[in-house]
Amino acid sequence: MLQWAYVKYYSRLGFLIHELVHGRLGGTVITAIKNSLVPWFTERLLGRSE
């Protein structure tokens, strides 16, 4: 459930635009996206789990 919450939060277009405009679309955000979205996509789209 927590992973789902991260995916929903960090994949919002408004959040990404806001972070990009304020110059914060770097380290922490990229790491969060990588750690939550990549496994989610891998599991959902490719039917694999890590």
mmCIF file of the N, C-alpha and C atoms, coordinates in Angstrom:
data_MODEL
# 
_entry.id   MODEL 
# 
loop_
_atom_site.group_PDB 
_atom_site.id 
_atom_site.type_symbol 
_atom_site.label_atom_id 
_atom_site.label_alt_id 
_atom_site.label_comp_id 
_atom_site.label_asym_id 
_atom_site.label_entity_id 
_atom_site.label_seq_id 
_atom_site.pdbx_PDB_ins_code 
_atom_site.Cartn_x 
_atom_site.Cartn_y 
_atom_site.Cartn_z 
_atom_site.occupancy 
_atom_site.B_iso_or_equiv 
_atom_site.pdbx_formal_charge 
_atom_site.auth_seq_id 
_atom_site.auth_comp_id 
_atom_site.auth_asym_id 
_atom_site.auth_atom_id 
_atom_site.pdbx_PDB_model_num 
ATOM 1   N N  . MET A 1 1  ? 0.819  -1.193 0.000   1.00 0.00 ? 1  MET A N  1 
ATOM 2   C CA . MET A 1 1  ? 0.000  0.000  0.000   1.00 0.00 ? 1  MET A CA 1 
ATOM 3   C C  . MET A 1 1  ? 0.869  1.265  0.000   1.00 0.00 ? 1  MET A C  1 
ATOM 4   N N  . LEU A 1 2  ? 1.967  1.217  0.749   1.00 0.00 ? 2  LEU A N  1 
ATOM 5   C CA . LEU A 1 2  ? 2.868  2.365  0.803   1.00 0.00 ? 2  LEU A CA 1 
ATOM 6   C C  . LEU A 1 2  ? 3.502  2.621  -0.568  1.00 0.00 ? 2  LEU A C  1 
ATOM 7   N N  . GLN A 1 3  ? 3.893  1.560  -1.244  1.00 0.00 ? 3  GLN A N  1 
ATOM 8   C CA . GLN A 1 3  ? 4.481  1.717  -2.576  1.00 0.00 ? 3  GLN A CA 1 
ATOM 9   C C  . GLN A 1 3  ? 3.462  2.352  -3.527  1.00 0.00 ? 3  GLN A C  1 
ATOM 10  N N  . TRP A 1 4  ? 2.227  1.949  -3.446  1.00 0.00 ? 4  TRP A N  1 
ATOM 11  C CA . TRP A 1 4  ? 1.168  2.525  -4.270  1.00 0.00 ? 4  TRP A CA 1 
ATOM 12  C C  . TRP A 1 4  ? 1.035  4.015  -3.990  1.00 0.00 ? 4  TRP A C  1 
ATOM 13  N N  . ALA A 1 5  ? 1.099  4.403  -2.707  1.00 0.00 ? 5  ALA A N  1 
ATOM 14  C CA . ALA A 1 5  ? 0.993  5.815  -2.336  1.00 0.00 ? 5  ALA A CA 1 
ATOM 15  C C  . ALA A 1 5  ? 2.140  6.622  -2.931  1.00 0.00 ? 5  ALA A C  1 
ATOM 16  N N  . TYR A 1 6  ? 3.354  6.083  -2.885  1.00 0.00 ? 6  TYR A N  1 
ATOM 17  C CA . TYR A 1 6  ? 4.499  6.767  -3.482  1.00 0.00 ? 6  TYR A CA 1 
ATOM 18  C C  . TYR A 1 6  ? 4.310  6.938  -4.984  1.00 0.00 ? 6  TYR A C  1 
ATOM 19  N N  . VAL A 1 7  ? 3.849  5.913  -5.634  1.00 0.00 ? 7  VAL A N  1 
ATOM 20  C CA . VAL A 1 7  ? 3.622  5.984  -7.081  1.00 0.00 ? 7  VAL A CA 1 
ATOM 21  C C  . VAL A 1 7  ? 2.601  7.075  -7.391  1.00 0.00 ? 7  VAL A C  1 
ATOM 22  N N  . LYS A 1 8  ? 1.502  7.084  -6.679  1.00 0.00 ? 8  LYS A N  1 
ATOM 23  C CA . LYS A 1 8  ? 0.462  8.076  -6.923  1.00 0.00 ? 8  LYS A CA 1 
ATOM 24  C C  . LYS A 1 8  ? 0.971  9.497  -6.671  1.00 0.00 ? 8  LYS A C  1 
ATOM 25  N N  . TYR A 1 9  ? 1.744  9.686  -5.621  1.00 0.00 ? 9  TYR A N  1 
ATOM 26  C CA . TYR A 1 9  ? 2.237  11.017 -5.268  1.00 0.00 ? 9  TYR A CA 1 
ATOM 27  C C  . TYR A 1 9  ? 3.292  11.514 -6.251  1.00 0.00 ? 9  TYR A C  1 
ATOM 28  N N  . TYR A 1 10 ? 4.299  10.716 -6.496  1.00 0.00 ? 10 TYR A N  1 
ATOM 29  C CA . TYR A 1 10 ? 5.429  11.161 -7.310  1.00 0.00 ? 10 TYR A CA 1 
ATOM 30  C C  . TYR A 1 10 ? 5.152  11.134 -8.804  1.00 0.00 ? 10 TYR A C  1 
ATOM 31  N N  . SER A 1 11 ? 4.085  10.530 -9.239  1.00 0.00 ? 11 SER A N  1 
ATOM 32  C CA . SER A 1 11 ? 3.802  10.504 -10.668 1.00 0.00 ? 11 SER A CA 1 
ATOM 33  C C  . SER A 1 11 ? 2.800  11.576 -11.086 1.00 0.00 ? 11 SER A C  1 
ATOM 34  N N  . ARG A 1 12 ? 2.385  12.413 -10.149 1.00 0.00 ? 12 ARG A N  1 
ATOM 35  C CA . ARG A 1 12 ? 1.466  13.503 -10.495 1.00 0.00 ? 12 ARG A CA 1 
ATOM 36  C C  . ARG A 1 12 ? 2.202  14.536 -11.337 1.00 0.00 ? 12 ARG A C  1 
ATOM 37  N N  . LEU A 1 13 ? 1.619  14.896 -12.445 1.00 0.00 ? 13 LEU A N  1 
ATOM 38  C CA . LEU A 1 13 ? 2.223  15.864 -13.346 1.00 0.00 ? 13 LEU A CA 1 
ATOM 39  C C  . LEU A 1 13 ? 2.444  17.207 -12.649 1.00 0.00 ? 13 LEU A C  1 
ATOM 40  N N  . GLY A 1 14 ? 1.500  17.626 -11.856 1.00 0.00 ? 14 GLY A N  1 
ATOM 41  C CA . GLY A 1 14 ? 1.626  18.894 -11.135 1.00 0.00 ? 14 GLY A CA 1 
ATOM 42  C C  . GLY A 1 14 ? 2.821  18.903 -10.200 1.00 0.00 ? 14 GLY A C  1 
ATOM 43  N N  . PHE A 1 15 ? 3.039  17.812 -9.512  1.00 0.00 ? 15 PHE A N  1 
ATOM 44  C CA . PHE A 1 15 ? 4.186  17.707 -8.610  1.00 0.00 ? 15 PHE A CA 1 
ATOM 45  C C  . PHE A 1 15 ? 5.489  17.786 -9.393  1.00 0.00 ? 15 PHE A C  1 
ATOM 46  N N  . LEU A 1 16 ? 5.573  17.047 -10.493 1.00 0.00 ? 16 LEU A N  1 
ATOM 47  C CA . LEU A 1 16 ? 6.793  17.035 -11.292 1.00 0.00 ? 16 LEU A CA 1 
ATOM 48  C C  . LEU A 1 16 ? 7.089  18.414 -11.875 1.00 0.00 ? 16 LEU A C  1 
ATOM 49  N N  . ILE A 1 17 ? 6.069  19.105 -12.358 1.00 0.00 ? 17 ILE A N  1 
ATOM 50  C CA . ILE A 1 17 ? 6.264  20.452 -12.905 1.00 0.00 ? 17 ILE A CA 1 
ATOM 51  C C  . ILE A 1 17 ? 6.709  21.411 -11.808 1.00 0.00 ? 17 ILE A C  1 
ATOM 52  N N  . HIS A 1 18 ? 6.069  21.340 -10.663 1.00 0.00 ? 18 HIS A N  1 
ATOM 53  C CA . HIS A 1 18 ? 6.437  22.208 -9.536  1.00 0.00 ? 18 HIS A CA 1 
ATOM 54  C C  . HIS A 1 18 ? 7.893  21.991 -9.138  1.00 0.00 ? 18 HIS A C  1 
ATOM 55  N N  . GLU A 1 19 ? 8.306  20.763 -9.020  1.00 0.00 ? 19 GLU A N  1 
ATOM 56  C CA . GLU A 1 19 ? 9.685  20.462 -8.648  1.00 0.00 ? 19 GLU A CA 1 
ATOM 57  C C  . GLU A 1 19 ? 10.669 20.914 -9.728  1.00 0.00 ? 19 GLU A C  1 
ATOM 58  N N  . LEU A 1 20 ? 10.302 20.759 -10.984 1.00 0.00 ? 20 LEU A N  1 
ATOM 59  C CA . LEU A 1 20 ? 11.152 21.181 -12.088 1.00 0.00 ? 20 LEU A CA 1 
ATOM 60  C C  . LEU A 1 20 ? 11.316 22.700 -12.088 1.00 0.00 ? 20 LEU A C  1 
ATOM 61  N N  . VAL A 1 21 ? 10.228 23.427 -11.896 1.00 0.00 ? 21 VAL A N  1 
ATOM 62  C CA . VAL A 1 21 ? 10.260 24.889 -11.875 1.00 0.00 ? 21 VAL A CA 1 
ATOM 63  C C  . VAL A 1 21 ? 11.131 25.402 -10.731 1.00 0.00 ? 21 VAL A C  1 
ATOM 64  N N  . HIS A 1 22 ? 11.068 24.753 -9.595  1.00 0.00 ? 22 HIS A N  1 
ATOM 65  C CA . HIS A 1 22 ? 11.831 25.196 -8.431  1.00 0.00 ? 22 HIS A CA 1 
ATOM 66  C C  . HIS A 1 22 ? 13.227 24.576 -8.361  1.00 0.00 ? 22 HIS A C  1 
ATOM 67  N N  . GLY A 1 23 ? 13.620 23.864 -9.393  1.00 0.00 ? 23 GLY A N  1 
ATOM 68  C CA . GLY A 1 23 ? 14.969 23.318 -9.459  1.00 0.00 ? 23 GLY A CA 1 
ATOM 69  C C  . GLY A 1 23 ? 15.245 22.177 -8.503  1.00 0.00 ? 23 GLY A C  1 
ATOM 70  N N  . ARG A 1 24 ? 14.211 21.514 -8.069  1.00 0.00 ? 24 ARG A N  1 
ATOM 71  C CA . ARG A 1 24 ? 14.397 20.419 -7.115  1.00 0.00 ? 24 ARG A CA 1 
ATOM 72  C C  . ARG A 1 24 ? 14.183 19.049 -7.739  1.00 0.00 ? 24 ARG A C  1 
ATOM 73  N N  . LEU A 1 25 ? 14.042 19.010 -9.044  1.00 0.00 ? 25 LEU A N  1 
ATOM 74  C CA . LEU A 1 25 ? 13.823 17.719 -9.687  1.00 0.00 ? 25 LEU A CA 1 
ATOM 75  C C  . LEU A 1 25 ? 15.183 17.059 -9.858  1.00 0.00 ? 25 LEU A C  1 
ATOM 76  N N  . GLY A 1 26 ? 15.799 16.769 -8.767  1.00 0.00 ? 26 GLY A N  1 
ATOM 77  C CA . GLY A 1 26 ? 17.125 16.189 -8.751  1.00 0.00 ? 26 GLY A CA 1 
ATOM 78  C C  . GLY A 1 26 ? 17.163 15.010 -7.822  1.00 0.00 ? 26 GLY A C  1 
ATOM 79  N N  . GLY A 1 27 ? 18.237 14.846 -7.155  1.00 0.00 ? 27 GLY A N  1 
ATOM 80  C CA . GLY A 1 27 ? 18.558 13.704 -6.315  1.00 0.00 ? 27 GLY A CA 1 
ATOM 81  C C  . GLY A 1 27 ? 17.412 12.999 -5.624  1.00 0.00 ? 27 GLY A C  1 
ATOM 82  N N  . THR A 1 28 ? 16.769 13.647 -4.700  1.00 0.00 ? 28 THR A N  1 
ATOM 83  C CA . THR A 1 28 ? 15.751 12.990 -3.882  1.00 0.00 ? 28 THR A CA 1 
ATOM 84  C C  . THR A 1 28 ? 14.552 12.548 -4.712  1.00 0.00 ? 28 THR A C  1 
ATOM 85  N N  . VAL A 1 29 ? 14.071 13.414 -5.579  1.00 0.00 ? 29 VAL A N  1 
ATOM 86  C CA . VAL A 1 29 ? 12.897 13.082 -6.376  1.00 0.00 ? 29 VAL A CA 1 
ATOM 87  C C  . VAL A 1 29 ? 13.211 11.965 -7.360  1.00 0.00 ? 29 VAL A C  1 
ATOM 88  N N  . ILE A 1 30 ? 14.350 12.064 -8.032  1.00 0.00 ? 30 ILE A N  1 
ATOM 89  C CA . ILE A 1 30 ? 14.740 11.029 -8.988  1.00 0.00 ? 30 ILE A CA 1 
ATOM 90  C C  . ILE A 1 30 ? 14.906 9.695  -8.271  1.00 0.00 ? 30 ILE A C  1 
ATOM 91  N N  . THR A 1 31 ? 15.517 9.708  -7.098  1.00 0.00 ? 31 THR A N  1 
ATOM 92  C CA . THR A 1 31 ? 15.687 8.481  -6.322  1.00 0.00 ? 31 THR A CA 1 
ATOM 93  C C  . THR A 1 31 ? 14.341 7.897  -5.923  1.00 0.00 ? 31 THR A C  1 
ATOM 94  N N  . ALA A 1 32 ? 13.422 8.737  -5.481  1.00 0.00 ? 32 ALA A N  1 
ATOM 95  C CA . ALA A 1 32 ? 12.092 8.262  -5.086  1.00 0.00 ? 32 ALA A CA 1 
ATOM 96  C C  . ALA A 1 32 ? 11.351 7.668  -6.280  1.00 0.00 ? 32 ALA A C  1 
ATOM 97  N N  . ILE A 1 33 ? 11.445 8.329  -7.411  1.00 0.00 ? 33 ILE A N  1 
ATOM 98  C CA . ILE A 1 33 ? 10.791 7.806  -8.613  1.00 0.00 ? 33 ILE A CA 1 
ATOM 99  C C  . ILE A 1 33 ? 11.400 6.463  -8.995  1.00 0.00 ? 33 ILE A C  1 
ATOM 100 N N  . LYS A 1 34 ? 12.700 6.403  -8.981  1.00 0.00 ? 34 LYS A N  1 
ATOM 101 C CA . LYS A 1 34 ? 13.384 5.161  -9.344  1.00 0.00 ? 34 LYS A CA 1 
ATOM 102 C C  . LYS A 1 34 ? 13.003 4.032  -8.386  1.00 0.00 ? 34 LYS A C  1 
ATOM 103 N N  . ASN A 1 35 ? 12.971 4.309  -7.104  1.00 0.00 ? 35 ASN A N  1 
ATOM 104 C CA . ASN A 1 35 ? 12.709 3.273  -6.106  1.00 0.00 ? 35 ASN A CA 1 
ATOM 105 C C  . ASN A 1 35 ? 11.247 2.865  -6.019  1.00 0.00 ? 35 ASN A C  1 
ATOM 106 N N  . SER A 1 36 ? 10.333 3.715  -6.466  1.00 0.00 ? 36 SER A N  1 
ATOM 107 C CA . SER A 1 36 ? 8.922  3.349  -6.361  1.00 0.00 ? 36 SER A CA 1 
ATOM 108 C C  . SER A 1 36 ? 8.275  3.068  -7.712  1.00 0.00 ? 36 SER A C  1 
ATOM 109 N N  . LEU A 1 37 ? 8.550  3.873  -8.711  1.00 0.00 ? 37 LEU A N  1 
ATOM 110 C CA . LEU A 1 37 ? 7.892  3.679  -9.998  1.00 0.00 ? 37 LEU A CA 1 
ATOM 111 C C  . LEU A 1 37 ? 8.469  2.519  -10.798 1.00 0.00 ? 37 LEU A C  1 
ATOM 112 N N  . VAL A 1 38 ? 9.773  2.390  -10.814 1.00 0.00 ? 38 VAL A N  1 
ATOM 113 C CA . VAL A 1 38 ? 10.381 1.327  -11.622 1.00 0.00 ? 38 VAL A CA 1 
ATOM 114 C C  . VAL A 1 38 ? 9.923  -0.056 -11.169 1.00 0.00 ? 38 VAL A C  1 
ATOM 115 N N  . PRO A 1 39 ? 9.981  -0.382 -9.878  1.00 0.00 ? 39 PRO A N  1 
ATOM 116 C CA . PRO A 1 39 ? 9.470  -1.693 -9.464  1.00 0.00 ? 39 PRO A CA 1 
ATOM 117 C C  . PRO A 1 39 ? 7.978  -1.864 -9.746  1.00 0.00 ? 39 PRO A C  1 
ATOM 118 N N  . TRP A 1 40 ? 7.213  -0.790 -9.582  1.00 0.00 ? 40 TRP A N  1 
ATOM 119 C CA . TRP A 1 40 ? 5.780  -0.860 -9.834  1.00 0.00 ? 40 TRP A CA 1 
ATOM 120 C C  . TRP A 1 40 ? 5.511  -1.175 -11.301 1.00 0.00 ? 40 TRP A C  1 
ATOM 121 N N  . PHE A 1 41 ? 6.184  -0.454 -12.210 1.00 0.00 ? 41 PHE A N  1 
ATOM 122 C CA . PHE A 1 41 ? 6.013  -0.715 -13.639 1.00 0.00 ? 41 PHE A CA 1 
ATOM 123 C C  . PHE A 1 41 ? 6.489  -2.107 -14.009 1.00 0.00 ? 41 PHE A C  1 
ATOM 124 N N  . THR A 1 42 ? 7.602  -2.514 -13.435 1.00 0.00 ? 42 THR A N  1 
ATOM 125 C CA . THR A 1 42 ? 8.129  -3.846 -13.723 1.00 0.00 ? 42 THR A CA 1 
ATOM 126 C C  . THR A 1 42 ? 7.126  -4.915 -13.331 1.00 0.00 ? 42 THR A C  1 
ATOM 127 N N  . GLU A 1 43 ? 6.549  -4.765 -12.160 1.00 0.00 ? 43 GLU A N  1 
ATOM 128 C CA . GLU A 1 43 ? 5.584  -5.746 -11.672 1.00 0.00 ? 43 GLU A CA 1 
ATOM 129 C C  . GLU A 1 43 ? 4.281  -5.711 -12.465 1.00 0.00 ? 43 GLU A C  1 
ATOM 130 N N  . ARG A 1 44 ? 3.758  -4.521 -12.702 1.00 0.00 ? 44 ARG A N  1 
ATOM 131 C CA . ARG A 1 44 ? 2.459  -4.388 -13.359 1.00 0.00 ? 44 ARG A CA 1 
ATOM 132 C C  . ARG A 1 44 ? 2.520  -4.661 -14.864 1.00 0.00 ? 44 ARG A C  1 
ATOM 133 N N  . LEU A 1 45 ? 3.502  -4.081 -15.527 1.00 0.00 ? 45 LEU A N  1 
ATOM 134 C CA . LEU A 1 45 ? 3.539  -4.170 -16.988 1.00 0.00 ? 45 LEU A CA 1 
ATOM 135 C C  . LEU A 1 45 ? 4.229  -5.406 -17.515 1.00 0.00 ? 45 LEU A C  1 
ATOM 136 N N  . LEU A 1 46 ? 5.236  -5.859 -16.792 1.00 0.00 ? 46 LEU A N  1 
ATOM 137 C CA . LEU A 1 46 ? 6.008  -7.004 -17.274 1.00 0.00 ? 46 LEU A CA 1 
ATOM 138 C C  . LEU A 1 46 ? 5.684  -8.286 -16.523 1.00 0.00 ? 46 LEU A C  1 
ATOM 139 N N  . GLY A 1 47 ? 4.893  -8.174 -15.465 1.00 0.00 ? 47 GLY A N  1 
ATOM 140 C CA . GLY A 1 47 ? 4.498  -9.361 -14.703 1.00 0.00 ? 47 GLY A CA 1 
ATOM 141 C C  . GLY A 1 47 ? 5.644  -9.976 -13.919 1.00 0.00 ? 47 GLY A C  1 
ATOM 142 N N  . ARG A 1 48 ? 6.633  -9.173 -13.588 1.00 0.00 ? 48 ARG A N  1 
ATOM 143 C CA . ARG A 1 48 ? 7.773  -9.665 -12.827 1.00 0.00 ? 48 ARG A CA 1 
ATOM 144 C C  . ARG A 1 48 ? 7.821  -8.961 -11.478 1.00 0.00 ? 48 ARG A C  1 
ATOM 145 N N  . SER A 1 49 ? 8.430  -9.628 -10.529 1.00 0.00 ? 49 SER A N  1 
ATOM 146 C CA . SER A 1 49 ? 8.683  -8.978 -9.246  1.00 0.00 ? 49 SER A CA 1 
ATOM 147 C C  . SER A 1 49 ? 10.147 -9.175 -8.894  1.00 0.00 ? 49 SER A C  1 
ATOM 148 N N  . GLU A 1 50 ? 10.700 -8.178 -8.219  1.00 0.00 ? 50 GLU A N  1 
ATOM 149 C CA . GLU A 1 50 ? 12.127 -8.237 -7.892  1.00 0.00 ? 50 GLU A CA 1 
ATOM 150 C C  . GLU A 1 50 ? 12.343 -8.916 -6.578  1.00 0.00 ? 50 GLU A C  1 
# 
